[in-house]
Amino acid sequence: MDNVDKVYNVIIQTPASEMLVSHAQFLAQVSETAAERLADEFLNKANSLEHMPERCPWLSGYSITEKKYRKLVFENYYMLVFQIVGDNVYIDAVVDCRSEYHWLLLP
């Protein structure tokens, strides 16, 4: 089956939105411009998942359910964590890759 023309519904889960706001608030203490860029780039990357979200690699690790989550890195240090369920892409988390995040993804 060719998924090139398929369009997915991208759903940003509440915890992911809250994580993004938290990261942006922290960043705004240093640079409001950087915080705005973070939010803009998040939206660009999230919207890009409407087409071919399967292009993103699987998120793997000791405590992460195998082949459940995919990842998309943006702004050098941040990562969208999402899963594809049917025609929907659920963005479940936005994490700073410089900090420990595996506890978010326990089965």
N, C-alpha and C positions, 0 to 999 in steps of 0.2 A: 504494500500500500504506500502510495506516495503522499507524504504529509507536507510537501512544499507549499501548497496553496491553502492549507488548513489554517484557520484562525482560532486561537485559544482565547478563552475568557481569563483575564488576569485578575486575581482576587488578592488584595493585600489584607492579610489577617490583622486583627487589632494588635496583637503583641508585636508584630513586625512594625506597624506604624508607630507604636510607642517606643520601640527600640530606636527607630530612625530619629524621632523627636529628641530622645535622650542624647544620641550621638551629636546631633546638630546643636543642641543647647550647650553641650560641653565644648564643642568646637567654636561656637560663637563667642565664648569667653576669650578666645585668642584672636579670632578673625570672623567677623560676620560674613564677609565675602566667601570665605572657605565654607562656612556653614550653608550658605545659599547654594554654592556649587555642589556640595554634597547632596542636598535635597534635589536639585535639578538633575544631577547625574543618576540618582536613585530612580527618579521618574522615567528618565530615558531608558535605563536598563530594564526596569519593570515593564515598560511598554514594549520593549524589544522582544519580550517573552511571548507576545501574541503570535509570533511566527517562529517556528522551529525551536521550541525550548529544549528539545532533545539534543541540541548542539552543545549544550553545557555538560560538563563532566559530572559524574556521580560524586557525591560527598561521601568520603569513606573515613573510617576510624574505628578504634576499638569499641567504643560505646555507641556507635551509630548503626541503626538498622540498615542492613545491606540493601542497596539499590532502592532506597525509598526517597532520599533527598538528592537534589542536584544543587550546584553552586554556580554563582556568577559573581566574579570579583569586580569591584568598581572603585574609583578614587584611590587606587593603590592599596588601601588597608581594609576596605569594607567588603562584605560578602553578603549577597542575597542568598538565602537558603529557601529552596522551594521544592514542591512536589507537583507532579502532573497526575491528575485524576480525571480520566475521561477527556472532556473538552475544556477542562479547567486547569489553570496553573495557580496554585496556592502559594503565595509568598508567606512563609511561616516565621522567618526571622531575618533580621539585619544585624550582623555581628561585626565587631572590630576584630580583625584577624590577629591583632597584637595581644589580645586577651584570651583567656580560657573560655571556650564556648561549648565544649562537648556535653556539658550537663544539660544543655537545652534540648538535646536530641536523643535522650535515652529512650529506649523502646517502652 
